[in-house]
């Protein structure tokens, strides 16, 4: 099942609204890059675990 992470679930001063969805490893990798480059976090094992813990199943949208 595809996973997603939503910046709106983690309030910040930037009011970021980015949602990243895909296969779990893709989402974790992209979310780490985003957290570091946009939010100024340091890439660490702790950050990776926090992101992995915040992943949710993506609910398919039907037209």
N, C-alpha and C positions, 0 to 999 in steps of 0.2 A: 504494500500500500504506500502511496505517495505521502510524504510528510510536508509540513509547512511550519514556518516560524513567522511571527507577525510583530514588528517593532512596536505596534500600538499596545501590545501586552506588557511592554517594558517602558513606562513613562520616562521621558527625557526632556531636557530643556529644548531640544531641537524639534520636538513634536513629530518625529519621524513616522511615516505611514507605510514604509516598505513591507511587503509580504514576499517571502521567498518560498517557493514550492518545488518539489521534485523528489527524487530518490534520496533517502536519508543522508548518505554521505555527501551528495551534491549540496544539499541544503546546509549541512554543517559547515562544509568548506566555504560556501558563499557567505553564510552568516558570519563566520569568523573574519573573512576579508572585509565585510561591511562594518562589523563592529570595530575593527582596527582602523580602517581608513576613514570612516565617517564619524564614529563615536569616540575615537581616541583610546579605546581599550588596548591592552597588551595581550598578544596571543599567548595563551597559557593553557595548561591542562585544566585548570579550574574554569576558565572561560568556556572551553570546549565542553566540559561536563554540564555547565549551566545551560548552554545552548541546546545540547542534546536532551537535557531534562525538560526543556520548554517546548520541544517539538510536539506538534499535534497531528493527528491524521487529517489529511485533506479530504474534505467532503466533495465528491464530484458534483459539478454543476450541470444540470440537464436543461437543455433548451426547451 
